[in-house]
């Protein structure tokens, strides 16, 4: 599975961005997919995730009500719409897909940088 993120960039506080993640390869037996972010010196943290079987997405508390994760199965795409962005949202954002092989296996994209200026 290969994942390619796009849509990052620079935006002022209060603005919006939509990140995209294109998946190619065998995503059969999809367990979950999600967005993570990382800043220098900190651990990568979950932003939002959605299970392969559907159901309600899970969001990190600080982004609830502002970020929306979605997927287009027909296009093998996942999105993160981010609104009311804050400077603390500045990070490299990664998409992750978990598929079932002989157990769960994670695939990561290369990341896309989001910079929010005050």
N, C-alpha and C positions, 0 to 999 in steps of 0.2 A: 504494500500500500504506500502510495506517495501522496503527500499533502502539501499544498502550496497556498500560503496565505497572501492576501492582498488587501489594499484599502487603507493601510495605515497612512499617517501623515501628521501634519501639524494643524492644530485647531485652537481657537481661543476658548477659554472657560465659558461654559454654557452652550457650546456648539455641539454638533453631532458628527458621527462618522459611522460608516458601515464597513465592517471587516467581512471578507469572504474567505472561505477555505474550500479549495477544489480537491476532491479525492479521486485518485485513479488506482486501478488495481483491484484486488479481490477484497471487497468489504462485506462479503457474505458472512453471516454469523456476527453481525455487528452487535456489540454489547452496549456501547455508549459512545458519545462524542461530546466534546466540550471545548471551551476556551479557557486558557490559563494566561497569566501574565507574570512578568518577572522584572524587578528593578535591580540595579547593581548591589551586590552584597546581601540580597535577600533571596529566600527560597521562592520557587515558582508556586503561585497560588491559584486555586480554582476561581474562575470568574463566573462561569455558567456551564451547565452540562444538561444533556438530555439523553435518556436511555434509548437503546436501539428499538425497543418495543413501543416507544411513544410514552405517553404519560406527561405529567407536569414537569417542566424544567426545574432545575435547582439553581439558585443564584446565591452568590456571596452577598452577605447582608448589605454591604455598602453600595451595591449596584442595583438592588431591588427597586423596581419602579422606574429605573432609568435605562437599563440594558435589556435587550430582548434577544434570545437565541432562537434560531429557526433553522430548518433544513428543507432542502428540495431533493427528495429521493431520486426523482427522475433525472436530475442533473448531477447527482452526487456532489451536492454543494451544501455547505453549512455557512450560516451568517451570524454575525453579532452586530445588532444595531445598538449603537451607544448614543445616548442623548444626555443633555445637561452635564456635559463632561466637566470634570474638576481637575485641577493641576495634579492631584494625587493619583489620577488615572494615567499619568505618564509612565509608560512601561513598554517592554516588548511583549506583544501578545502572540500566543502560540495556539494552534488548534491541535487537538489530540483525538485520535480514534482508537477505541479499544475493540478488538475483535477476538473471537474465540478460536483458538488453535487447539493445542493440547493444554488448555488453560487460557486465561486472558492474556492478550498481548497488546501492548501500546505502540502506536505509531505517532510521531510528532512532525509538525511542519517546521520550517526554518525560522519562523517568527516574522512579525511585521511591527515596526516601531510606531508608537503613538505618542505624540508630544502635545500636552495641553498647557498652554500658557495663560498666565493670569492677567 
